[in-house]
Amino acid sequence: MSDIAVSTEIPASGHTTRRLETHRRLVEAGTELFAEGGLGAVTSTAIANRAGVATGTFYLHFPDKHALFEELVEAALEEMGAHFDPDRAGPGSEAGIRGDLERVIDVAERRRDLIRAVFDRGEGTGLAGRVQDRIASRLEGVYTRVFRERDIGLHPGAAAQARAALVVRVVAWWAEDPSRASRDEIIDTLLELDPRRVRDRSPSHA
């Protein structure tokens, strides 16, 4: 089952509690079904049936299945972005880079069904691009500083986009089948390929 967070900021009256619980069940059912068959193969009725509610109840929470899918997309965007903080342990530090990767892989492990549902189904949601842009926007400033300090002749914006695309694709590939590689192998590989680890270039190394 996926670990779906539901806001509880509204005062928890009996009606509100039931509504939140129904919403959670619908989101959880949608996550499972999207992971199993993709957006195109899933119907609102199937989601309602999996959640144990009437189809009409589904429409009290979402206008259609696409709206539910979009909620999952935003949850993935928020969690992936929140766990990718390039300044956490100092710009360009190996400890900081590894920490970023460990937190991203933690998300992939904990929410594998969600990652599978929204990252790698080719449903035209633009999720991969949106996640990539969010991660890249966090990285570009760091790369700009590190490349300048180390006199590295790479374009920080291009490096940030390339890095973000690599992380997104590898996480989606690994979440689809974690037996493909160990957690540490994924982290070590992504760490080795991080452009922040490129050494200073001098004419003698050209």
N, C-alpha and C positions, 0 to 999 in steps of 0.2 A: 504494500500500500504506500502511496506517496504521502510525504509529510507536507500537507497543504496548510499554510497559515491563513487564518481567518481573523479579521479585526474584531475585537470585542470592546471597542471604545464606547459603543452605544450602551446605555444602562441595561442591565441584563434582566428585563422583565420576562415573564413566561413566554409571551409571544415572540419577543426578540430572540430569546434563547433558542426557541424552536426554529425560527427563521434562519438563524446563524448555523444551526446544526444541519438544516436542509440544504443550505447553500454549500456547506462543507462537503456534504455527501455528493451533491451534484458535481462539484469541482473534482472530487476524488474519482467519481465514476467516469467523468469526462477524460481525466488524465489517463486512466487505465485503458479506456476504449481507444483513445487517440493513439496511445502507445502500441496497442495491438494492431490497429488497422489503418491509421492515418485519418486525417480530417474528412476526406471524401467518402470513406466507407462508413462513417458514423452518422447516426440520425439523432435528433433531439429525443425521440421516443426511446431509442436504445439507451441513451444516457439516463433518462428518467427511470426506465425499468431497472437498470443496474443500481441506481440510487435508492430504489424502492419507493418511488413517489409517482404520482400521476403525471402524464404529459403536460397537463394544464399547469401543474405546479412548477414544472421547468420554466414555463414562459412567464411566471411571476418573478423569476430571478434573472432570466436572460431572454433577450428578444429572439435569439437563434443560437445554433451551435457555434457559429463564428464568433459571437460575443464571448462565449465561454472559452473558446480557444484563445482569443485575444487576452483574456484574463490570465491564462496560463503563460502566454508569451510575456506579458508584463511581469509576472512573478519571476520568470526565468531571467529576464533582463535585470530586474532589481537585485536579485540574489547574486547573479554572476558579477554585476558591476560593483556591488557592495563589498565583495570579497576580493576585488582586484585593486589594491591600493599601493601603487608603486612608490610612494613616499613613506610608507609605514616604517621601514628600517633604514631609511637613508637612500637617496637617489643612486641607483646603480650598484648598491651593495649586494653581494651574493646572497646574504642572509635575507635581505628584503625581497629579492627576486624569487628565491626558493619559498619564502613565506607566502607570496602571492600565489604561486603555483599550488602549494599544498592546500590553501583555502579553496581555490577553484576546484581541485580534484575532490576535496571534501564535499562540495556541493554536488558534483557529479555522482559520487558514491551514494550520498544520502537521498538524492532525488533523481535517481536513474530513470524512473518511469517518466517523470516530467521532462527531463533532458531528451529522452528518446522521442517523446511525443512532439516536441516543438522545435528540435534542432535539425533533424535529419530526415524529414519526410518529404521535402520538395513540394510543399503545399502552396508556395508562392506568397507566404506571409511576410517575407523579407526579414525574418527573425535573425538569421545569421548576419546579415548586413547591419542590422540595428545593434546587435551585441558587439559586433566588430567595431562599429563606430564609437560605441560607449567606452569600450576598453581602450581603443586608440586615442580617444580624446584625453583619457587619463595618462596615457604614456607619452604623448607628444611633447609636453612640457618637460618631462623628465629627460627624454632623449635629447631635447634641445640643450639642456644644461650639461648633461654628461658628455655629449659629442663635442661641445665647445671646450669643456675643461680638458678633455683628452685629445683634442685636435683630431677627431675621427671624421673622415670625409664622407659621411653618410647623410642623407636627407632625413631629418627627424620625423617629418610627417609620413614619408614613405615607409620608414622603418617601423613606425607605430602601427600603420595599417597592415604591414606584412606580419608583424608579431601578433596582432590581434586576430588576424585571419587564421594564422597557424594554431593559436590556442583554441579558437572556436572549433576548427575542423578536427583537431586531435581529440578534444574533449567529446565531441559528438561521436567520433569513430570509436573511442574507448567505451563510452557509455552504452553503445549498441551491443558490445560484447567485451566485458572486462577481462575475459580469458586471453585476449589478444596480447596483453602486456601487463606486467605488474604495476601497481601504483607507483613504486619507486622508479621503475623504468620510464614511465611517462614523465614524471617530474624531472628526472635526470636528463632525458632527451630534450625536453622543452627548455630546461636551464642551459644546456650546452648551446642551444641555438639562439639564445637571447642576444640581440645585437648590443646590449649594454656591456657584454663581456668582450667585445672586440677590443683588442689592445691598440694603444696609440700607434698610428702609422707615421713613419718617418721616411725620408728619401732613401735611407739605407736599406729599408725593407720593401721598397717599391719594386 
